[in-house]
Amino acid sequence: MKVVYLGPVAPHWEVHGVFGDGRLIDDFRQRALARLQLLPPHDPQFRRNRERVARDAERERLILEWDLGYEEPEAAAPSQAT
């Protein structure tokens, strides 16, 4: 799964399924977009919701990649599901 920041104009996010079960990907996409839809990356609520999306991906055993349009420091990036 790849979560992409589209920019400052809403909708801010797009979720792409790279491979896997289409139904699982669609269900995850709906949950992730519900948490992120109106939050740009600089919003304080984004960090909390990003962690929730990452935990959801981990529970579903999905590999999650974030594309925020800029490089993140390694310490700030949440761990990915393996």
C-alpha positions in Angstrom: 0.0 0.0 0.0 1.2 3.5 -0.8 -0.2 6.6 0.9 0.5 9.7 -1.2 0.1 13.3 -0.1 -1.5 15.2 -3.0 -0.9 18.8 -1.8 -2.6 21.6 0.1 -5.9 21.4 -1.7 -8.4 18.8 -0.4 -8.6 15.9 -0.9 -5.1 15.7 0.5 -4.5 12.0 0.2 -4.6 9.1 -2.2 -4.1 5.4 -1.2 -2.8 3.0 -3.9 -2.9 -0.8 -3.6 0.2 -2.2 -5.2 -0.7 -5.9 -5.0 -2.9 -8.2 -2.9 -6.6 -8.9 -2.4 -8.7 -6.2 -3.9 -11.4 -6.3 -1.2 -8.8 -6.1 1.6 -7.2 -3.1 -0.2 -10.5 -1.3 -0.7 -11.5 -1.8 2.9 -8.2 -0.5 4.1 -8.3 2.4 1.7 -11.7 3.5 3.0 -10.5 3.4 6.7 -7.2 5.2 5.9 -8.9 8.0 3.9 -11.5 8.4 6.6 -8.7 9.2 9.1 -6.6 11.3 6.8 -8.9 13.0 4.3 -8.9 16.6 5.6 -5.5 16.5 7.4 -2.4 18.0 5.8 0.9 16.6 7.1 1.7 19.7 9.2 -1.6 19.3 11.2 -0.9 18.0 14.8 -3.8 15.5 14.4 -2.1 14.0 11.3 0.7 12.4 13.4 -1.9 10.6 15.7 -4.0 9.5 12.7 -0.9 8.4 10.8 0.0 6.1 13.7 -3.5 4.7 13.7 -3.4 4.0 10.0 0.0 2.3 10.5 -1.3 0.1 13.3 -4.3 -0.8 11.1 -2.0 -1.8 8.3 0.1 -3.9 10.7 -3.1 -5.7 11.9 -4.0 -6.5 8.3 -0.4 -7.5 7.5 0.0 -4.8 4.8 3.2 -3.2 3.9 2.7 0.6 4.1 4.7 3.2 2.4 4.2 7.0 2.8 5.0 9.6 0.2 4.6 13.0 1.8 6.4 14.9 -1.0 9.5 15.4 1.2 12.2 13.3 2.9 11.5 12.4 6.5 14.1 11.9 9.2 14.4 8.2 10.0 13.4 8.7 13.7 10.1 10.5 12.8 8.9 7.8 10.3 6.7 5.1 12.0 7.7 1.5 11.6 6.3 -0.4 8.6 4.4 -3.7 8.9 6.5 -6.6 7.7 
